[in-house]
Structures are given as structure tokens and as C-alpha cells.
């Protein structure tokens, strides 16, 4: 938890059992909003100590406040995200949309913003679906020599593909060409690869 300071329910990861879930729910139930919104200590705490090569760390940031020092927070996520995935959830009309969406982009996750006029339950369900069901992770794009530039996101920094939201990759090309784009990644069943014929028109 973070506001004017930072706290946590458990000092490290614990098994997902009934007792620990009850402790976590009790901890959340006792939280109250107060103080300023200082996120940097929470960012560092959530992303440090990534030493388990067999598991993907999912970091979910949830806030109803307007948080400042945007660029400092985004830079910290970019520098420390490593194998983690960051999902950002903003609630209310005063949420910093630039920051919430930027956190998800830098953290290769997804963002969800719920205004006072939108359906909170539906947004929470979408958020849960994204976090729990990655279809393709570690996605890499090989343009195979096609004259493509300014790809966004960068082909080696794409977010994971989740069932509730597609991934859009945009870019430019210098001239007409024929070629093949290769998409690679990892699924629950093992490595994935798909080759896609591409025809870039002259205009």
C-alpha cells in the first residue's frame, strides 16, 4: 500500500492458500486513503528481487489519486521491469491517464481506467481476465529485412498477449517491398512461431 508512506501485508511472496488469502483480504479491508500519493517506494519494492526464472511476476498498481512525477516513475519502471509485467488500474475522474497508460506500456502490461460514470464491475472483470490468462508471452517480431522503421512499440519490447485485448503494432516503411514477418513467443504448450507474408505497396 502507498500514500504518504508504504506498507505491505507480507514481506515476501507466500503460498496461495486460504489462510494467506484471508490475511490479505483483512489487510486490504483495513486500508484507508490518506496523505499524499508517493508511488516511487512502492515501485521499487514491487519490482526488486526478481530472481525466479521460472515464474512471471505480475505487478498491479491501483490508485484513485492524481499522481505527479510522471517521468521519474516511468523511468523507474523501464529500468527495473526486467521479467515482470506491470498492470495499472486507475479509478475516478481525477486519475492521471498519461501515467496509468505509460506504466502499462513501460511495464509491458495493460491499463484500465474507470471513471465515475463507467461500470466498475465490468472493468474489474476485464482486468482480472488480462492478469490471469496470458496467451502469448515474450513476443518478438522479425521484419525479415522489410524496410520498416519507427515501429511502436519496439519489436523487442512488446507486451504479452492477453485474451481480453489485442496488441497493435504500428510503423512506417520507406518503399514498396515483398517479404515475410515472423512472430515468435511462448505459450503454455511451448514455443510459438508464425510467418506472415506481407506486401507493402509503393504508395
C-alpha positions, 0 to 999 in steps of 0.5 A: 500500500502507498500514500504518504508512506508504504506498507505491505501485508507480507514481506515476501511472496507466500503460498496461495492458500486460504489462510494467506488469502484471508490475511490479505483480504483483512489487510486490504479491508483495513486500508484507508486513503490518506496523505499524499500519493508517493508511488516511487517506494512502492515501485521499487519494492514491487519490482526488486528481487526478481530472481525466479526464472521460472515464474512471471511476476505480475505487478498491479498498481491501483490508485484513485489519486492524481499522481505527479512525477510522471517521468521519474516513475516511468523511468523507474519502471523501464529500468527495473521491469526486467521479467515482470509485467506491470498492470495499472488500474486507475479509478475516478475522474481525477486519475492521471491517464498519461501515467496509468497508460505509460506504466502499462506500456513501460511495464509491458502490461495493460491499463484500465481506467474507470471513471465515475460514470463507467461500470466498475464491475465490468472493468474489474472483470476485464482486468482480472481476465488480462492478469490471469490468462496470458496467451502469448508471452515474450513476443518478438517480431522479425521484419525479415529485412522489410524496410520498416522503421519507427515501429511502436512499440519496439519489436523487442519490447512488446507486451504479452498477449492477453485474451481480453485485448489485442496488441497493435503494432504500428510503423512506417516503411520507406518503399514498396517491398515483398517479404515475410514477418515472423512472430515468435513467443511462448505459450503454455504448450511451448514455443510459438512461431508464425510467418506472415507474408506481407506486401507493402505497396509503393504508395 
